[in-house]
């Protein structure tokens, strides 16, 4: 009944001629507010250790999604998802996953603005109790998550995207997506411009995920074709898996990054291990990740984002958190995260990045609250 009332209300806003159609649609309003208090220590390579306190909003959102049955098992689907910054008065209408498409027994097709299939690897090994966000995000080293697509990042939400998701075959699913670097409409680091459009730049991604009982496993691939510059291709391959033993869920991840540069290729390996353990009504989560030194045929000192070619360019991430649910909709969490960069690395937090010099070692304590609606 509530969903039907929402559909009628939306029809009223959009105009009476749409009312007859909207009343047959299944429309849902939804959202999330995730706000935390952070105490950051930004240990710099010069020996200084500036401390800051701040309030941050972490992937908070407000959305509208719906389906309309078209008959024969086919449905039209849509979603408009906007960011909400719970710590300030700003936001971005339609700035998160926003799309229109079709769904049936054959799978789902959509076009619009949304995350790539590689991002589906993150929940398998990441901090699911805190929704894989805040400075506790385990994508600070993985995929160079702080970078935009134009700068070489892979954990990005891309416009001008076409995506297909298969149905489940006994727990096995497949996804494929292409994001064109389109110069029409709004342009930017994650959408493209006319110059990249003329050189036919694009991003391609695919994954395969197995999810059955206590086992989860996935492999993801993403290619940036001429995105950063002409004749420079970058790719990311990630393999991850998890097994739930009941008393603890253990997960692992391995990633290979490769960038083309004018002096040769720049490569990096990353691996991590995590554990998720229920304790009473709450959940503990622990993570360790290691990004190795940059290697390849590129000249020493060549840098893409926080990754540099040569010795002392590795980094480690440690994390521990506890999440306590008051209800199915409301939770609180506390955690600590530390990034230990070698003298030639400059990785920082994926969400709510803290500025550091090369060789900095930022860390932070977090107290947060999540409410779903």
Order of alpha helices (4+ residues) and beta strands (2+ residues): alpha-alpha-beta-beta-beta-beta-beta-beta-beta-alpha-beta-beta-alpha-beta-beta-beta-beta-beta-beta-beta-beta-beta-beta-beta
